[in-house]
Amino acid sequence: MLADTNGEFTKAIGLEQDLPVLGGLRSKRYSMVVDDGKVIQLNVEPD
């Protein structure tokens, strides 16, 4: 589990979205499996 309170990680991996009604930049919904620093699987919920 990773807390990304400033959205820096989300921006770095390109999974941010601009939602002005909900407070501006937000993270898309996704899950990621990482093994020894390598992304094994990335699941992104469709818009």
For each residue, the residues with C-beta under 8 A, 3 or more apart:
1:
2: 9
3:
4: 7 8 9 10 27
5:
6:
7: 4 10 11 16 25 26 27
8: 4 11 12
9: 2 4 12 13
10: 4 7 13 15 16 27 28
11: 7 8 14 16 25
12: 8 9
13: 9 10
14: 11
15: 10 27 28 30 44
16: 7 10 11 25 26 27 28
17: 25 26 27 28 47
18: 24 25 26
19: 22 23 24 25 26
20: 23 24
21:
22: 19 26
23: 19 20 26
24: 18 19 20
25: 7 11 16 17 18 19
26: 7 16 17 18 19 22 23
27: 4 7 10 15 16 17 30
28: 10 15 16 17 44 45 47
29: 44 45
30: 15 27 42 43 44 45
31: 41 42 43
32: 39 41 42 43
33: 39 40 41 42
34: 37 38 39 40
35: 38 40
36:
37: 34
38: 34 35
39: 32 33 34 42
40: 33 34 35
41: 31 32 33
42: 30 31 32 33 39
43: 30 31 32
44: 15 28 29 30
45: 28 29 30
46:
47: 17 28
